[in-house]
């Protein structure tokens, strides 16, 4: 696997984790736990944003990734 492929796979995993945190925040009855899950969801959003920026940078810098 190339670094680009690994970064894209990591982005997909991060989105899945964010979705799971969101689901857990919604279904838990414990308000404190719900708040923690929501906070984690928001923090992973920053990671997702950074990964998306990295992918765009890689596409701009490497011709082989432009159509990916």
Order of alpha helices (4+ residues) and beta strands (2+ residues): alpha-alpha
